[in-house]
């Protein structure tokens, strides 16, 4: 009699784990017999997976990181263009313009401005430079007619600063070990579903559940080979895959348990936020 075999889901990398469980849930919800006869277990898996999804997305990479990077790149471009413009104005025959341009260029030197500096450092430097452009060097800005540059750089710097604060606020709400804990709950719900389906087969026969069992055992065989690096003998049918310990110890968050193996998810190698 066919039944669902076991798999060491606890040692899948984060992306593969989430994808595998999502595949199982989608197939269970689409199966007219499973979604009715194992309704409680399917609902529990769905709830657990939703929590894993929440912490996987936030833990793996805060979405604001890409937005911050784009805003920082725009800010750097403005600063480089402003400095380039000022250096050109230093050669103007009008001494007032030339001297003001020199004073503004000297600001970049005095503040040791570096567009490739760490984000917080660069943001702080620009906060001070903007204050000087609007304060003691306001006349130099007026003389060089570069007020628009100052306006745009100030706005870009404030955008980066605001996004960084928002990202920090979001990250502090994530409990330590949240993803690992969520994965454990998903595994518990998954094992309960497998146990229920196997019990239903014993009681009702395998006819109604054959499609689900066949699909899941195929996925188990594939994940064993491609994700867990477990050798499955040639010619082995999915129904014949060897069971393994169904309650393994889960890997720590961010741990690459299968180095060198292709991931189901391109971003699953790290589950902690990227901080520049």
Secondary structure, 3 states (H helix, E strand, C coil): CCCCCCCCHHHCCHHHHHHHHHHHHHHHHHCCCHHHHCHHHHHHHHHHHHHHHHHHHHHHCCCHHHHHHHHHHHHHHHHHHHHHHHHHHCCCCCHHHHHHHHHHHHHHHHCCCCCCCCHHHHHHHHHHHHHHHHCCCHHHHHHHCCHHHHHHHHHHHHHHHHHHHHHHHHHCCCCCCHHHHHHHHHHHHHHHHHHHHHHHHHHHCCHHHHHHHHHHHHHHHHHHHHCCCCCCCCCCCHHHCCCCCCCCCCCCCCCCCCCCCCCCCCCCCCCCCCCC
